Amino acid sequence: MNTEQLHLVVNSAVQSLPTLLAATPITLGFALAAMLLGLPLGFLVALARLSRFSLLRGVSSVFVSFIRGTPLLVQIFVIYYGLPSLGITLNPVAGGTIALTLNAAAYLSETIRAAILSIPRGQREAATSLGLSPSQTMRLIILPQAARVALPSLSNTLIGLVKDTSLVSVITVVELLRSAQLVIARTFEPFGPYLAAALIYWAISSALELVQRALERRFARGS
């Protein structure tokens, strides 16, 4: 790459930044919405997989297996393009959010389930001997400890969601990647905008990693 080509790349990257930064809140919104909605859903799925009822265990296991065994892009297509054939039509934002939420819930459920199982059974027995109900035991004894165990995986899921939001560009959502593609369609210079988008994704992921480390240190002091 000569000096002129380098200057062209840098110039196109800088010129694309305002457009890309304007779309960054949309990317963050998708990721945070999927995390906030997927976390309680994942918790319920985890409890179902730990249930003594075989029907709940079976249904939740099939859900997790299906989501983990199929590409997120296919899931987006099924929800956005497939559901209208059943009379259910969603706008791109709703379709993308639902797909990301269901995908996140499946992975979060495994994280939560593993964290709950990591707590020694003796603590449940001790809580029962103290007269605590199963719900009180879960809320007061199990979950606070499980949260510390699950924190790194939960943070990694959120970082993954930030990157996975790029896939909703295929259903015309103008998030970070789609904005870069629109800039390229005007300028016919792909390197700069794509590089700028990659740097923004990297900056977001790095910031989330710093938050994760700070929370881990705080939980470590608390324990």
C-alpha positions in Angstrom: 0.0 0.0 0.0 1.6 3.3 -1.1 1.1 6.7 0.6 -1.7 7.7 -1.7 -3.7 4.6 -1.0 -3.1 4.9 2.7 -4.3 8.5 2.7 -7.4 7.4 0.8 -8.2 4.7 3.4 -7.6 7.0 6.4 -9.7 9.7 4.8 -12.6 7.4 4.0 -12.5 6.0 7.5 -12.5 9.5 9.1 -15.3 10.7 6.8 -17.5 7.7 7.7 -17.1 8.1 11.4 -20.0 10.5 12.0 -22.4 8.2 10.2 -21.1 5.1 12.0 -21.1 6.8 15.4 -24.7 7.8 14.8 -25.6 4.2 14.3 -23.6 2.9 17.3 -26.5 3.6 19.8 -28.7 1.3 17.7 -26.1 -1.5 18.0 -25.8 -1.0 21.7 -29.6 -0.8 22.1 -30.1 -4.2 20.4 -27.4 -5.8 22.5 -28.7 -4.4 25.8 -32.3 -5.2 24.9 -31.4 -8.8 24.1 -29.4 -9.1 27.3 -32.0 -7.6 29.5 -34.8 -9.7 28.0 -32.7 -12.8 27.5 -31.4 -12.9 31.1 -34.8 -13.5 32.8 -35.9 -15.9 30.0 -32.6 -17.7 30.3 -33.1 -18.0 34.1 -36.5 -19.5 33.6 -35.1 -22.0 31.0 -32.3 -22.9 33.4 -34.8 -23.6 36.2 -36.8 -25.7 33.8 -33.8 -27.7 32.9 -33.1 -28.3 36.6 -36.8 -29.1 37.3 -37.8 -32.6 38.5 -40.6 -32.5 35.9 -39.5 -34.4 32.8 -41.8 -32.4 30.5 -40.2 -29.1 31.5 -36.7 -30.6 31.2 -37.5 -32.0 27.8 -39.0 -28.8 26.3 -36.3 -26.6 27.7 -33.6 -29.0 26.5 -35.0 -29.1 23.0 -35.1 -25.2 23.0 -31.5 -24.9 24.0 -30.4 -27.6 21.6 -32.2 -26.0 18.7 -30.9 -22.5 19.4 -27.3 -23.6 20.0 -27.4 -26.0 17.0 -28.5 -23.5 14.4 -26.9 -20.3 13.1 -28.2 -17.0 14.5 -28.5 -15.8 10.9 -30.9 -18.7 10.1 -32.9 -17.9 13.3 -33.3 -14.2 12.1 -34.5 -15.4 8.7 -37.0 -17.8 10.3 -38.4 -15.1 12.6 -38.5 -12.2 10.1 -39.1 -13.9 6.8 -40.7 -17.2 8.0 -43.3 -16.1 10.5 -45.3 -13.9 8.0 -46.3 -17.2 6.3 -48.1 -18.0 9.6 -49.8 -14.6 9.7 -47.2 -13.1 12.1 -45.5 -10.0 10.6 -42.8 -8.2 12.5 -40.9 -5.0 11.7 -37.1 -5.4 11.4 -36.4 -4.0 14.9 -38.9 -6.4 16.6 -37.7 -9.3 14.5 -34.1 -8.7 15.2 -34.7 -8.1 18.9 -36.6 -11.4 19.3 -34.0 -13.4 17.4 -31.2 -12.0 19.5 -33.1 -12.4 22.7 -34.0 -16.1 22.1 -30.4 -16.8 21.1 -29.0 -15.1 24.2 -31.5 -16.8 26.4 -30.4 -20.3 25.3 -26.7 -19.5 26.0 -27.4 -17.6 29.2 -29.5 -20.5 30.5 -26.5 -22.8 30.3 -24.4 -20.3 32.1 -26.9 -19.9 34.8 -27.6 -23.6 35.2 -23.9 -24.4 35.5 -23.5 -21.6 38.1 -26.4 -22.9 40.2 -25.0 -26.4 40.0 -21.6 -25.2 41.2 -23.0 -24.3 44.6 -22.5 -27.2 47.0 -25.7 -29.1 47.8 -25.0 -28.9 51.5 -25.9 -25.2 51.4 -29.4 -26.1 50.2 -29.7 -28.6 53.0 -28.5 -26.1 55.6 -31.0 -23.5 54.3 -33.8 -26.1 54.6 -32.8 -27.0 58.1 -33.0 -23.3 59.0 -36.6 -23.2 57.8 -36.0 -21.4 54.5 -38.4 -22.2 51.6 -37.0 -23.3 48.2 -37.6 -19.9 46.8 -36.0 -18.2 49.7 -33.0 -20.5 49.5 -32.7 -19.7 45.8 -33.0 -16.0 46.3 -30.9 -15.5 49.4 -28.3 -18.3 49.3 -27.9 -19.7 45.8 -28.3 -16.8 43.4 -25.8 -14.4 45.2 -23.1 -17.0 45.0 -24.1 -18.2 41.5 -23.9 -14.6 40.2 -20.2 -14.4 41.1 -19.5 -17.6 39.3 -21.6 -16.6 36.2 -20.3 -13.1 35.8 -17.4 -13.7 33.4 -19.7 -15.8 31.1 -22.5 -13.3 31.3 -20.1 -10.5 30.3 -18.8 -12.6 27.4 -22.4 -13.1 26.2 -23.0 -9.4 26.2 -19.8 -8.7 24.3 -20.9 -11.5 21.9 -24.3 -9.8 21.4 -22.6 -6.5 20.5 -20.9 -8.3 17.6 -23.9 -10.4 16.7 -26.0 -7.3 16.2 -24.2 -7.0 12.9 -26.4 -9.8 11.6 -29.6 -7.8 11.8 -28.3 -5.7 9.0 -29.6 -8.5 6.7 -33.1 -7.4 7.5 -32.4 -3.8 6.7 -31.8 -2.6 10.3 -29.5 0.4 10.0 -27.1 -0.5 12.8 -23.3 -0.1 12.7 -22.5 -2.6 9.9 -25.4 -1.5 7.8 -24.3 2.1 8.1 -20.8 1.2 6.9 -22.4 -0.6 3.9 -24.5 2.5 3.1 -21.4 4.7 3.2 -19.5 2.3 0.9 -22.4 2.3 -1.5 -21.9 6.1 -1.8 -18.1 6.3 -1.9 -17.2 2.9 -3.5 -14.3 2.7 -0.9 -14.9 -0.3 1.3 -11.7 -0.5 3.3 -12.0 2.7 5.3 -15.6 2.3 6.5 -15.3 -1.3 7.3 -12.1 -0.6 9.2 -13.8 2.2 11.1 -16.7 -0.1 12.0 -14.3 -2.7 13.2 -12.5 -0.2 15.5 -15.8 0.9 17.0 -16.8 -2.7 17.7 -13.4 -3.2 19.3 -13.8 -0.1 21.4 -17.2 -1.2 22.7 -15.9 -4.7 23.5 -12.9 -3.3 25.3 -15.0 -1.0 27.4 -17.3 -3.9 28.4 -14.2 -5.9 29.3 -13.1 -3.1 31.6 -16.5 -3.0 33.3 -16.4 -6.8 33.7 -13.0 -6.7 35.4 -14.2 -3.9 37.7 -17.3 -6.0 38.7 -15.1 -9.1 39.2 -12.8 -7.1 41.6 -15.8 -5.8 43.5 -17.4 -9.2 43.8 -14.1 -10.6 45.0 -13.8 -8.0 47.7 -17.4 -8.7 48.7 -16.8 -12.4 49.0 
